[in-house]
Amino acid sequence: MHPTPDEDQVLPGQVLPGQVLPGQVLPGQVLPGQVLPGQVLPGQVVRRLRAAGCVFAEDEARLLAAEAAGPEALEALVERRIAGAPLEVLLGWAEFRGLRILVAPGVFVPRRRTEALVEEAVRLTPPGAVVVDLCCGSGAVGAAIAAAVPGIELHAADVDPAAVACARRNLPGVPVHEGDLFTALPPELAGRIDVLTANVPYVPTDALALMPPEARDHEPRVALDGGPDGLALARRVATGAVEWLAPGGSLLFECGEGQAPDALDLVTATGMDARLVTDDERGATVVVGTLS
Ligand SMILES: C[S@@+](CC[C@H](N)C(=O)[O-])C[C@H]1O[C@@H](n2cnc3c(N)ncnc32)[C@H](O)[C@@H]1O
C-alpha cells in the first residue's frame, strides 16, 4: 500500500497549476526555426543572394542580418542588394586593411587590391613623415597608413564634396581639403611631401560602360573615369608631384596591368625614377615614382 501524501507534498510526475512542462509551447512563444509571418529566413536570403549572382552569398547574408534591426529591415536590405546596391553601401562600411572604413552613398568603395598600394606606401613612410593622400575618396588609404606608421603628418584631399565629408568622418583630426588635385593643398606643403598617394580614377572613358553595374550605377563617374587612355589623372598628378614632393619623396598610384608600360613612361617623363610593384593575389599594379 502506498502512503497517503500530505496536502502540500508534490509527487513525482505531478503537474502543478501554471507549471510549464519541458517542450510545452506557451502562447506567443517563438520556437527555434519557426517562421513568423513576413520573416525572411537566412537560408532563403542566401539562396536569393546566390541566385542574384553574389559569390559570397553566405557571408553577405550573415553581414546583412547582423546589420538589420529586424526581419523587415533585412528584407529591405536584401531587395536593395539583389537590385545591385554595393554590399558596403548597405552596411555603411567596408573592411580595408583590418579597419572598418565608413562609406557613404555616391562615394567610391575602397577595394582590397588597394591594400597593395598602402603596403608599399607604409614601407616608404618613416615615423613623422609628411604624407598626402590625393583623390582620397572615403579616406581609406590615409587611414590605413596612419594606423601603420606612428606620428605622421597626414593630409587628404578630393574634388568631390561627398568624398570629402566621408573622409572627414574616417580621419578625425586630419585636414581633409576639397578641390582639384594639388590646388586643394595648403601652399606650405610644397616641396615637403615625403609620400604622396593618389589612387586616381584609371578606367578609360570607353571602358566605363563595361564596368560591373555595382560600380557603374553606384559610384560617381568622377571616381572612375581616367580619360581617353585611363591615365589622364595619373599624368596630371605625376607632373605636379615634382613640385610638391620633398627630395627623395615618392608618388604612388594604381593602374591597370595593361596600362603599366605607359604609366611608367609618364612618370619617367617628369624626371622621377619609376618602378612597378605588382601583387598577383590582389590583382594590383602600383606605380612608384621617386624624386631624386
Ligand atoms: C578611384 S577613387 C579612389 C578613392 C580612394 N582613394 C580609395 O582608394 O578608395 C578616385 C577618387 O578621386 C577623386 N577625384 C577624381 N578627380 C579628381 C580631381 N581632379 N581632384 C581630386 N580628386 C579627384 C574622386 O572623387 C574619387 O574619390
The ligand as an SDF file (V2000), in Angstrom:
LIG
                    3D

 27 29  0  0  0  0  0  0  0  0999 V2000
   39.2710   55.5290  -57.5750 C   0  0  0  0  0  0  0  0  0  0  0  0
   38.6450   56.6300  -56.3820 S   0  0  0  0  0  0  0  0  0  0  0  0
   39.7880   56.3410  -55.0450 C   0  0  0  0  0  0  0  0  0  0  0  0
   39.2700   56.7230  -53.6990 C   0  0  0  0  0  0  0  0  0  0  0  0
   40.1590   56.2730  -52.5310 C   0  0  0  0  0  0  0  0  0  0  0  0
   41.4920   56.8040  -52.6300 N   0  0  0  0  0  0  0  0  0  0  0  0
   40.2350   54.7580  -52.4480 C   0  0  0  0  0  0  0  0  0  0  0  0
   41.2410   54.1820  -52.8150 O   0  0  0  0  0  0  0  0  0  0  0  0
   39.2500   54.1530  -52.0070 O   0  0  0  0  0  0  0  0  0  0  0  0
   39.1830   58.1610  -57.0780 C   0  0  0  0  0  0  0  0  0  0  0  0
   38.8540   59.4070  -56.2790 C   0  0  0  0  0  0  0  0  0  0  0  0
   39.4560   60.5200  -56.9840 O   0  0  0  0  0  0  0  0  0  0  0  0
   38.6330   61.6370  -56.8540 C   0  0  0  0  0  0  0  0  0  0  0  0
   38.9650   62.5910  -57.9380 N   0  0  0  0  0  0  0  0  0  0  0  0
   38.6840   62.4890  -59.2570 C   0  0  0  0  0  0  0  0  0  0  0  0
   39.1600   63.5470  -59.9280 N   0  0  0  0  0  0  0  0  0  0  0  0
   39.7710   64.3420  -59.0170 C   0  0  0  0  0  0  0  0  0  0  0  0
   40.4650   65.5930  -59.0930 C   0  0  0  0  0  0  0  0  0  0  0  0
   40.6050   66.2260  -60.2690 N   0  0  0  0  0  0  0  0  0  0  0  0
   40.9620   66.1270  -57.9530 N   0  0  0  0  0  0  0  0  0  0  0  0
   40.8120   65.4710  -56.7710 C   0  0  0  0  0  0  0  0  0  0  0  0
   40.1520   64.2960  -56.6320 N   0  0  0  0  0  0  0  0  0  0  0  0
   39.6560   63.7310  -57.7400 C   0  0  0  0  0  0  0  0  0  0  0  0
   37.2300   61.0700  -56.9220 C   0  0  0  0  0  0  0  0  0  0  0  0
   36.2940   61.9680  -56.3610 O   0  0  0  0  0  0  0  0  0  0  0  0
   37.3940   59.7610  -56.1320 C   0  0  0  0  0  0  0  0  0  0  0  0
   37.0560   59.9390  -54.7780 O   0  0  0  0  0  0  0  0  0  0  0  0
  1  2  1  0
  2  3  1  0
  2 10  1  0
  3  4  1  0
  4  5  1  0
  5  6  1  0
  5  7  1  0
  7  8  2  0
  7  9  1  0
 10 11  1  0
 11 12  1  0
 11 26  1  0
 12 13  1  0
 13 14  1  0
 13 24  1  0
 14 15  1  0
 14 23  1  0
 15 16  2  0
 16 17  1  0
 17 18  1  0
 17 23  2  0
 18 19  1  0
 18 20  2  0
 20 21  1  0
 21 22  2  0
 22 23  1  0
 24 25  1  0
 24 26  1  0
 26 27  1  0
M  CHG  2   2   1   9  -1
M  END
$$$$
